[in-house]
Amino acid sequence: MKNITLKSRWFILLIVLTAPLLYVIDIFIINMAISDIQKGVHASNAQVQLVIAAYLLGSASFLITGSRTGDYMGRKRVFFWGMFFFTLTSCLCGISQTATQLNVTRFLQGVSSSFMVPQSISFIQVLFTDQKERAKAIGWYGITLSIAAIIGQILGGYLVSTHFMISGWRLIFFINLPAGILSLWLIQKYLPETDRINNGGFDYSGAGILTAALACLIIPLTLGREAGWPLWSIVLIILAGILIVYFISDQKKKLKLHKYPIIDLELFNIREFNIGLLAVLFHFMLHTAYLLMIVVFLQKALHKSAMDCGLYFVLHAVLFMISSVVASKLIVKYGKLVLLFGLLIILIAFLLQIQLFSTHTSGLCITLLIGIYGLGNGFVLPSLLTAVLKNVPVKFAGTAAGTFSTFQQTASALGISILGGVFFYVIGINPNHPDYFSAFNYGLLANIVCLAVVAVMLYLLPKNVKDQQPANK
């Protein structure tokens, strides 16, 4: 990696960012197509909700395993095959004829993403050893995540309204085919292979324990509410807690025996990393939940088409990009105050939406109110990711990548199940006359609580970037 020029490193960054781009697009592109998918595969409400949950479950359950596999087998190889199977399973989703087929292939699509996405962060950690260059690269990773979410919303609205030989909702999966083929060619031709870390072997038992723990946590959180929190969901959550405690004990024991655990717990000695993870957890919870709630609200309460919903997010994307660029210049001088300013703008956006959204709200007003949220989020999200990974040494690249990605996707699942659960619970109080306005307001209030937690976490971080103490290499 040392012989690669800086210009080449940035070109390689563009290639590796295709993984989080495609992955996040496939989270949010579904939102616009839920109604059409339900009709297309004759799915129940529970089955169509599982289309989102299965993808997140497959991803979050294997992220750290996928990351460590890259350390053990070579990041280029794992990245290539992860992208290959992601493209293949996307096409299988597109040809699914039943709800069961779609949910199984969505789960497998999520699993394949868990092997390609962590390699992106690992490549960034290895390619950019200079702190300033790494911060810029991580910033672009953060921008990619949010822009992908917006692309997913806009593209989903357009494709669902398109009927070219096949149903529009199937196109949201087949769109990954040309993108995947191009990515595979670029990966094979331009990506260098990284050194393998083979000492101690691969921690298969640790990977199994962690996967089981996350599955036991995410499955009941995503399905338990709609099922009325039956006994099996409570038992699985308790079992998840037990498995997590056992996993930590298992990893500590392997570290003392100089084996190579799947997670080096020394990573959590970095204070800024821990605080940043909590901030990321709550911010992604509210971000994912908001994008789901706003689309359902627009389509069900305001009776907007999928195409209109997609167009409402154009200003959101533009303002996010502008504020992201501005934040990257201000963050060095003003530090966490830039992020707190972004949180304030998001709070204003939520309060305005609670006050101004009605059956008579104009399209321009909707666009502006969603755009204000994008403006605030641009000040927060990219810099927030930098705060998490800025001081992580290269030796922790794989572990940090997997841990960060697992927190991010677990947060998305939690956002849908907990914050989204508040939204759907209020809707379900009176099934014959669902009150989408009250549901949306209560959902936004839950998001505001998460905003407050993020603000507290940011307050605990050093004031400026320069105040952070570099980790030992």
N, C-alpha and C positions, 0 to 999 in steps of 0.2 A: 504493500500500500504506500510505502514511502516514496516510490518512484513515480507515482501518479501526480501529474500537474494539478494545480488548483482548478484550472479551467475544466480539466477532465473530471475532477471530483464533482463539480456542479452539474456536469452533464449526467454523470452516474446518479446524482441525486434525483434528477428529473425522471430517470428510469425507475428507481426504487419507489418513488412517490406514486407510481401507478397502482401499487398494491393498496395503500390506504384510500386512494381516490375511488377505485372500483368497489372496494369493500363498503365504504360509507355510502356511496351512491345507492348500493343495493339495500341499505337499511331504509333510506328515506324515500326511494322511488316507489316502494310498496304503498306508502301512505295514500297516494293519489289513486291507487288502483284497487283498494280494498273492496269496494262495492262491486266492481267488474269481476274481480277474482272470485268473489263469493258466488256470483251468478254463473261464472264460467265453469267452475268445478263443483257446483251445487253443494257448497260448504255451509255448515252451521256457523253461528256466531263464534263459538268456541274454536272451531277448526280454522276459521279465517284469522282469528287473533293469534293462533299458533304459527301462522305463516311468518309473523314477525318474531315471536318468541323462540321458535325452533332455530332460526338463523342465529340469534344472539346466544342461545344455549350452546349450540355447536361451536361457536367462536370462543366464547368465554371459557368453556370447559377445557379447551386444549391450547390456549394461547401460550402459557408458560412452557408446556410440553413442546409446542412448535418452535418456540424461541431456543430452547436448549438443544433441540434437534439440529438447528442451524449451527450452534457451537460445535456439536459433536460430528456432524456429517459434512459441514461446509455450507455457508450461508447462500452462495449462489445456487448450489444444487437444490437445496430445500426451497428457495425462492422460486426457482423455475418450476418444480413439480407442484408446488402449492398453487401457482398461477395456472398451470395446466389443468389441474383438477377443479379449480374454481371456475374456469371457463367451461369445462365439460359439464359440471353439475348445474351451471346456469342454464345451459341448453336443455338439460333434463327437466329443470323446472318449467321451461317454456313449453315442453311437449306433454306435461302432466295432464292426465284426464280426470283424476279424482283428487279430492282433498287430501286423502292419505298419501298418495304419490307425491303431491306437491310438498307436504310437510316433511316427508322423509328426505326428499331431494334438497329442500331448503336447509335441513339440519346438516346434511353432507356438504352443502355449499359453505355453511358456517364453519365446519371443521376444516375444510380446505383453506379457508381464509386465515385460520389460526396458524397455519404453517407459512404463509407468505407475508402477512402484515408485520409480525415482529422482526423479520429480516430487514425491513426498511429502517427501523430505528437502530438496529444493530449496525447496519452499514453506515449510518450517520455517525454513530459513536466511534467507529473504527476509522472512517475516512477523514473526519474533522477532529483532529486532536487539539487544535488551537481553540481556546475557550470562546473567543469572539466569533470565529468561523462556525464553531459548533452551535452556538446560540442562534446564529442566522439560519443555519440549516434546520434546526429544530423549529424555529419560527415558521419556516416554510412548510414544515410538516403540519404544524398547527393550522396554518392557513388552508392547506390542502384538505384537512378534515372538515372544516366548516364550509368551504366552497363546495366540496363534494356533497354535503348535506343539502345545500341550496340547489345544486345541479340536479340532485335526485328529485327534489320537489318540482322543479320546473320541467325537467325532462319527463317525469312521470305524468304530469298533467298533459303534456303534448302527446306522448305516445298512447295514453289511454284514449284520447280523442281521435286517434289515427286508426283507420281500418284498411290496411294494405295487405290483401290476401289472407291474413290471419287476424285474430282479435288483437286489439291494441294492448291489452294487459300482457299478452304473451311476448310482445316486442320489448317490454321492460327487462326481460331476461335475455332475449336473443341479442340485445344491443351489446352485451358483454363479449360476444363472439369475435367481431373484428378488433375490438380493443384488446382482448386477450391474446389474439394471434400476433398483433403488433408488439405487445409487451414481451411475449415469449421470444420473438426474434431479437429484440433489443437486449434482453437479458442474456441470451446465448452469445450474442456477438460482442457486446461491450462490457458486460459486468466481469470484474476480476473475482477470482475465488479467494476466500479468506482462509487464514490458518485455522486448522481444526484443533479443538481442545479435547484431547482424548484421555487425559490423565484421570484415573479413577473410574472410567467407564461411564455409561449413561445411567442415570438414576431411574430405572424403570419402576421400582416400587414407589418412589416419591411421586413420580408422574401419575401413577395409578391412584394413589391416595388423594392427591390434589384434584384430579379430574372427578373422582367420586364425590368429594366434598363440595365442589362447585356445582355439580349436577344436582346434588341433594338440596342445595340452597336455591338455585335458579328455577328449577322445575316448579316447586310449590309457590314461589313468589310470583311466577308468571301465570300459573293456572289455578292456584288456590282460591283467589278472591271470587272468580266466576263460579267455582264449584261450591262456594259457601264455606271455605276453610274446613274441609273434612279432616278426619283423624289422620289420614295418610300424609296430608300436607304438613301438619304439625309435627308428626314423627320424623319426616324428612328434614325439616328445619333443625330439630334437635340433633338428629344424626349428623347434619352438616357441621354444627358446632363442635361435636365430639371429634369428627374427622379432622377439622382444622386444628384443634388442640393437639391431636396425635401427630398431624403432619409437622407442626412446628417442633415438637419433641424429636421426631424422626430426623428432621433436617439438622438440628443441633447436635444430635448424636453422631451423624455422619461427618459433620464438620470437625468434631473433636477427634474422630478416627482418621482424619486426613483423607476421607473419601471425597467424591465430587457430587454434592447434593444438587438437586434441581434448582434450588434457590440458596444462594449464599446469604445467610441472614445478617452478615456484616454490612450488607447494603443498607439495612435499616438503622445503622448507626449515623447515617447522614441526616441530620435534623431537617434540612430544607426539603429533602426528598420526601420524608414522611408527611410534613405539613402540606407540601405541594400535592401529594397523592390525595389527601382528604379534600383539598380544594377542587381538584379535578373530579373526584367522585361526586360531589354535590353539584358542581357546575354542569357536568354531563347529564346528571339526573334531570335537572330542570330544563336543559337544552333539548334533550331527546323528547321529554314529555311535552314540552311546549309545541314542538313541531308536529307532533301527533295530534294534540288537542286542537290546535288552530285549524288544521285541515278538516278534521271531523266537524268542528264548529261551523266553519265556512260552508261546508257541503250540506250539513243537516239543518243548521239553524238559519243560515242566510240563503240557502238553496243556490249556491254558486256551483258552476261546473268545474270539472277537474282542470280544464284548460284555463279557466279564469283563476283558479287557485294557484296554478303554476305561475301565471303572470304577476300575481300579487307579490311574489318573492323576488322579482327582478331587482327592484330598488334595494331590497334587503341585501342581495349579493353585492351590489355596487357600493353601498355604504359600508358594508363589512370590509371590503377590500381597501377602501379609502382610510378607514379608521385603523386597520391593521398596519398600513404603511406609516401613518402618523404615529401610532403607538411605538413602532420599532425605533423611531427617532427620539421620542420623548422618554422612553423607558430608562435609558442610560442616565439621564439627568434627574428624573423625578421618581424613578423606581416604582414601588408598589402603588403610589398615588395614581398612576395612570390606570392601573387595574381597578382601583376603587372608584375612579371616575367612571369607568365603563359600567361597573355594577350599578352606579347611581342612574345612568342613562337607561339601563335595562329596567330598573325599578320604575322609572317614569313611564316607560313604554307599557309595562304591565298595568299601572294605575290608570293610564289613559285608555287602555283597552277595556278595562272594567267599567269606566265611566261612559265611554263613547260608542261602544259596539251596540247596535240595535238592528231591528229588521229594516230600518231605513238608512243604514250607514252606506255611504257611497263607496264605489270602488276606489276612488282616489284616497279617501280617508283610510280605508283598509290598507292600501299600499303604504301610506305614510306611517301608520302605526306599526306595521310589521317592519318597515324600514328602520324605524327608530330602534327597535330591538336589535337589528343587524348592526347598526352603528355602535351600540354599546357593546355587543358581543365581540366586535373587532378589536376593541380596546382591551378585552379580557383574555380571550381564548388562546391566541398564539403566544402571548407573553406568559400565560399561566403554564403552558407546556414547557417553556424555557425554564421556568422556576423549578419544575420537577426534575429535569434531566441535566441542568447546567453543570452541577458539580459531581456528576457521576463519573468515576474513573473508567477507563477503557476496559479494565479487567471485569467490570460488572456490566458490560454492554448488553450481553444476551439476557441476563437476569433482569436488568432494569427495563429492557424493552418488553419482555414478557410480563413483568409485574405491572408496568404502566398500562399496557394494552389490556390486561385482564381487568384492572380497575376501571378503565374507560368503558369496556363493554359490559362489565357487571353493573356499572352506573347506568348504562342505557337500559339494561333489563330492569333494574330497580326503578328507574324513572317511569317506565311503562307500567310496571306492576303496582308501584306505590302512588306516585303522583298521578299517573294515568288512571290508577284504580280509584282515586278520589273523584276524578272526572266521570268515569263510567258508573260509579256507585250512585252519584246524584242523579244521573240519567235514569238509572234503573229503579229509583224510588217509586216512580209512577210510569210503568212501561207503556200504558195506553196514551199518556200525554207527557212524553219526556221533556224536561225543562233544560234545554241545552245552554241557555243563558246562565242560569244558576250554576250548572255544572262547570261551565268555562270559568266563571268567577271564582268558584271554590278551588278549581285547579290552579288558577293563577295565584291565589293566596298561598297554596302549598308551595308553589315555585318561589314565592317571596321569602318563605321560611328558609328555603335552601340558599337563596341569595344571601341571607343574613349569616348563615354558616360559612359560606365562601368568604364573606367580608371579614369574619373573625379569623379565619385561617390566614388570610392575606395580612392582617394586622400583626400576626405572630412572626411573619417573615421579616428579614432585615429591610430597612427603608430603601436602600439603593442596591443595585446589582453589585457595585464595587464593595459593599459592606459584607458580602457573603465570603466566607472563608473557603478557599479551594480545598477539595478533598485530597487526601494523600493518594499519590499515584502508585 
